[in-house]
């Protein structure tokens, strides 16, 4: 039976022998100047790779049209492609199809390498880093669509003509800002060199090829990554720019990973690993070479004389430009210190020193474009200097904006909602309304305090400029617009009191924190992530319209929200503001998600929002869109959901934290982990949600209580029932304390408790709690409310576990009738109940009826969620299981064959959603074994059941009750193959593991397996044969308490009849 959760929904070991995609050929057109010809490390291997090309000019990869192949390496191929949707040329990196076969572990490693590159690029939203536009899959292959840069490498730029030292320093400062942004995002490049720096035709410098980037925070250690480097010192060449010598840069050939030797820091060369200071060293080597014409260090890596401290040399290698200040040289020598601890503390400090040195006596103002995070204190300081001249003459009075709440949240509005909530005399209405009103009052007070503080910071205390004040007030105004739109939407909807209270509670949880509008938060986000927010009234008007759409989404007025959001998207496009357009697209995607009528369009809009946000540096918008895409793909395309999860998490880490975004992302990641069966990971995510919500809102907040229920779901799936029960008991007490003992939240918690007790086979206790929940729901919403239907589903599960299949079916018929009346016959919730009715009837051996219910559910789900949705796969598997059991019961080979076809159709849908290591796949293999047994294909049946058993052992361990069914069936197959001793061992193990946590039919099946195996080996021993018959009779006795179980009952009766029963 399908058991919903309580909410009603569902380090890599890098192979050192693989080389990555060719660096400069990846993103830049190098068919001019020094960019022509093969690079070091190409040649025969490159030609060999070319012979493996999969796509040619004119072919399509997803929506991209291939123009030509521009790079190839051990992991993937890079194509120049045309994106017709956005009318642009892109570089598209595709995991090589010909490399995907063979060793699954190697395939997984290659996929994770691609994810590593995507993760690195996702964290880097910066003008001096090559951006990633899209990550997706095509025909089972992962691709990355990236910016195609028209220009040349830094090598080509340097050799086009002689360059002044100031030009070189400026180019390196830009590249350094890209590196600095990476370091702030937790990323180390590991392979910074001139070949990995592009100078575009637009004059902008970009750092690329973070394929070798390694995440900090000991991720390499956690994954067991081998960072040992293999060098051939004889291949290291010396070169000079502008001194007429040939340029032969030493690069990492296949087998030489984790950096290019010529630019590598000594600790990296020694195999001690790399950090941001290692990138600093490589940066200074490359810059030294560009300025002095030679590299600062020479010789083999195993020669101690190579690593000589530059500070001790009488003269440095090469020639310093005559007009370059000595202070620039001192900065370089400092960055080239052999000991990491003696270099600059970080790249930002190095760049400040470099800019000051290059400015000479003029001491130009220090500025950095690396990110606002690096310069918040500096920016505030500069702004305050300007402000001193403004403060003093200002005698403006500050107000808290209380008058702005008139008509939005004032006594009249409060009374209106209060009366609507109390009109039905719901027993919990007054207490719930008090909770809602207190929440709204508390938020309005916080909002007014924030507005007053912002004003006083400028006009009284002189702590910020007028521009910062305007940014803060605009941020607060948009929050008020959203609040107003929500309440207006709820006032306009004809909701019954119960639904109204539910919506108001939801709104209380979604109120945006006024703290997001304080000065530091505004500056860290770069204003509002939209340039020139205040200077353009049109742009500000669009931002307020976006806030209004958010309010409609909060009010569940999805149709109106979609219509308004479409208008905002059109206007944002006309305005040409990419971050603003990305935010409008994200809001449109959320409205479409709520509308739930066109999932394909929803995903397309959210994907467009994410790509545009990433390209334009709107990182928070990107995280929000990616989080929504995790939810969209979780039950249909788990791999894509995982990709978006990695990208969202990486980008959020780079932001330095955002509590609201983090809570939303963690909830999505928790749900995804539940779908994948990784309950430990789900538990970690939900625990972190609890910590964040507790810190922000306290334990009485509705989100905290709901997160506790999610935590109990995780613990229940992990078999940690005592902990789950304890959490739910605490949740029930807190819910009753906040809302009263008769409230929907209390009923939901009782349902969750009943589910936990059911898992422990404490069925009488579970039924008592579920019936209490049913009584609350019937009193609150009448006998035909949706909440009643939900609780009836829980009660049916209890009856099913107790073997009362007929009673389970009758309860579910009532639930189905309620849902059809309230939501229509085609609603997905109706399909869930249809599946559970089918399960009950399947257990009663009413297979024809069961298959009808499964087919009805499949039709509903195919229409509403799509034919490829995982729920459709579940229906197909259940159909196959019914056909397989009917084939055994009736001796129908036709049914057995049809069952195999149904299971084959279900398999790709289940694998796409869950992977191979999931309970659903174990069930599929078990049902396949039953069908193959019906066809007398015993060897194949044995292999299928062994796969089922292995999957269960991997999921639950080797001594879990979930193994009993597979062990018993394996014993029967071994007997059919005349493997008597094996059959006996398996049967004994099945009986030893079976207990009260198993269904009666499973215990009976284990007893039959042991009886039959012992009888076969008795060799005429009458005592042993009599013992075997007693075991079979004991199995039959197990079924006396169970309704149905026809198949097992008939098997035991038939065996006893054939063996002197």
C-alpha positions, 0 to 999 in steps of 0.5 A: 500500500502507498503510505504518504509521509505526514505532509502528504507528499513525497567526494569524489575519487578523481581518476588521475589517468583521465585528462580533461577537455582541452583548455583554450579550445573549450570556450574561445575561438583561437583561429588567429595569431598564436592561437592557431595550431595544436597545443602542447599535449595534443597530437595522436591522442587528439586525432584518436579522439576526433575519430570518436566524434558523435555529433557533426555540423547540423546535428542537434544536442537538446535545443542546440545546433552543432556548428563544429567540434572545437575541443576534445579530451578524455572525459568529453567533447566540446562543440561550438553550437547555436542556441536558436531560442536565445539567438547566441553561440555557445560552447557545449561540453558533452560527456563522451558517449563512447566512454559511458559503457563498461565499468559503472564505477568509472562512469559514475566518476566521470559524471561526478567530474562533470558535476564538479565542473558545473558546481565550480562554475555555478559558484562563480557569478562574476564578470571575470569568470566564464559562466555556465548557462545550462546543465542538462542531459541529452540521450543519457549524456550530461552536457554543459552549455557555456559562454562562447568567447570571441577572443584569444588567450592571455598568451595570444594577447601578450604576443600580438604586440609589445605591451606596457607593464601597466596594461599587463598589470591591469589584465592580471588584476581582472583575472585576479578578481575572477580568482578572488571570487572563486576563493570566496565561493570556496573554490581553488582553481589549482591550474591557473596559467596563461592558457586558462585566461581569455582576453575577449574582443570586448576587452574583458578578461575571463578565467576558465577551466575550473575542471581541475578546481577542488572544493575547500573544506576538506572535500578532497579528504572526505572523498578519498581523492588522490592528489598525487601528481606525476611529472616529467621534468624533462618536458618543462620548458623555459619561455619568454614573451616578447624576447623572440623565443618560441613559446612552448608552455608545459601543460598537464598531459594525460596522467599529470593532474592537479595543475601545470608543473611550470606554474605550480606552487612548491607545496602543490608539487610536493603532493601536499594539496593546494589551497587559495594561496597555491593559486596566488603563487601560480598567479604571481608566476604567470604575471612575473613571466609576462612582465619579466619575460621569464619564469621566476623558477627553473629546473627539475621539480626534484632538484632542490635548487629550483626552489630558491627564495627570491628574497635572497637573490642578488638579482631576479631572473629576467629584466624588469620593465624600466618604468615599472615601480619597484613596489610592483616587484615587491608584491610579486616576490611576496606572493611567490614566497615558498612558504604558503604562510608567508604569502598574502592572506588572500587574493583580495589582499594581494590585489589591493597591494598590487593596485596600490603599488601600480598607482605609485605615489598617487595612492589611488583609492582602493577598489575591488570588483571581486564582490561586494562581500569583499568590500562591504566595510570599505564601501561603507567607509567611502560612503560615510565620508560623503555623508558627513557633508550631508548630515547636520543640515538635514532636519527631516523627521523620521517616521515608522510608516505606520500610516502605510498600513491603513487599508492593509492591516488595520483594525477594520481589516483585522475585524473582517478576517476575524469574523470570517474565521469565526463564522463556522464556530470551529472549536480551534478557530479563536485560538488559531486566529489569535496565533495568526493575528499575533504573527501579523502584528509582530511582523508589522511592528518589526517592519515599522521598526526597520523603517524607522531605524533605516531613516535614523541611520541616515538623517540622525546618526549619519551612518549611511548615505541617502542612496543606501537609505533609498535602497532600504526603503524600497526593499521594505516597500516591496515587502509591504506590497507583497503583504497587501497583495496576499491579504487582498487575494484572500479577501477576494476568494470565497474560502470556507473558514477552515481553508481561510485559516489554513491560508492565513497560517501559511501566510504567517510562515511566508512573511519576509523578514524585514532584516533582509532590508538592513544596510549590510544585507542590502550591500551584500546583495548588491542593492536588490540584485538589480542595477540602478533600482532607485534611479529608474522609476520604471524598474522600481514599478516592476519590482513592486509588481513582482512583489504583488505577484508573490503575494497572490502566490501566497494567497494561492490565487494562482490564475491571477498570479500567472496572468500578472507575472506574464505581463511583468516578464514581457515588460522586463524583457522590453526594459532589457534588465536581465536580473529583473527579467530572471526574477520575473521568470522565477515568479512566473514559474512559481505561479505555474507550479501552484497552478499545476496545469502545465508541468512542462511549461513550468520547468521551461520557465524556471530553467530560463530563469535560472540560466538568465540569473546565472548569466547576469549575476543574480545569484539569489534568483538563481538559487530560488529558481534552482530550488523550484526545479529540484521539486519539479524534477524530484519525482520524474528525473532524479538525476536532473534534480540532483544537478540543480541541487548541486548547483543551488547548494554551491551558489548559496554557499558562495553567497555566504548564507541566506536563511530564507533561501537556505530553509527552502533549499534544505526542505527541497533537498530533504524531499529529494533525499527521501525520494532517492531513499537516502533517509540519513541525508534527509535527516541531516537536511531536516535537522538543519531546517529545525535549527534555522527555524528555531533560531529565527522564529522559535519552536512554536512557529508552524514551520518548526512543527511541520519540520518536526514531522518531516524529521519523524518521517526520516526516522521512521524510514530508518527504523528509529521508531522510538525517536520518531515517536518521541518527536511526534509526541512533543509535536502533538503537545506543542501543536495543542498548546499553540492551537488547542487540542482540536486542530488540523495540525494536531490531527496530522500529528496523530496520523503521523504517530499512527504511521510510526506505530504501524511500522512497529506492528503496534496496530491496535495502538495505531488504530486508536490514534488514527480514529482519534484523528478521524474524530477531530477531522470529522468534527472540524470539517464534517464527514466529507472533508479532505482531511477525513479522506487522508486519515481514512487512508492511514486507517486502511493501511493499518487494516492492511498490515493486520491482514484485514484486507476487506476492511481496508478496501471498504475504508478506502472506498469511502475515502475515494468517494470523498475525494471525487466529490471534493476534487474531481475524479481526475485528481492525483489524490484520487489516483493514490487511493485507487492504487491502495484499493487495488493493493487491498484487492490484490491481497484478496486475490481479486486480481481482475478488480485490482488491475482495474483500479491500477489502470484507472490510477495510471490513466489519471496520473498519466494525464495529470503528471505525464506518462513518464512520471514515476507514479505511472511506473508504480501503477505498472509495477502493481499491474505486473505483480497482480498478473504474476500472482494470477499466473501462479494461482491459475497456472496461466503462462499467458498471465506470467508473460504479460506480467513480464511486459508490464514490469519491463514498462515500469522499470525505466520509469522507476530507475529514472526516479529512484536509481537501482538501490531503492525498495521499489526496485527490490519489489520489481525484481521480486515480482519479476521472479514470480512471473518467471517462476510461472513460466518455469524459467527457474534460472532467470527467476533465481537471478531476479530474486537474488537481485531483489535480496541483494537490494534489500540487504543493501537497504536494510541489512542482513537481518531485517524482516524485509528479507523474509519474502525474498528468502522464502521465494528463493528457497522455493526456486532452489527446490524447483532446481533440485538444490535441496541443501540451498533451499533448506538454508534459505528457508531456515534464514527466512523463518529465523528473521520472520516475526510480528513485524511481518504480515501473516502471509509472509510468516506463513510463506516462510513456514511453508518454505522450511516445511517443503525443504525439510520434507525433500531432504527427509529421505523417507524419515517419517519423523522428519516428514511429520515435522515438516507437515507440522510446520506447514500446518503452523503456517496455515494457522498464521493465516487464520487471523488474516483475511485474504492471503489466497495465494499462500493459503492455496499453496500450503493446502496444496502442499499438505494434500500432496504430502499426506497432510 
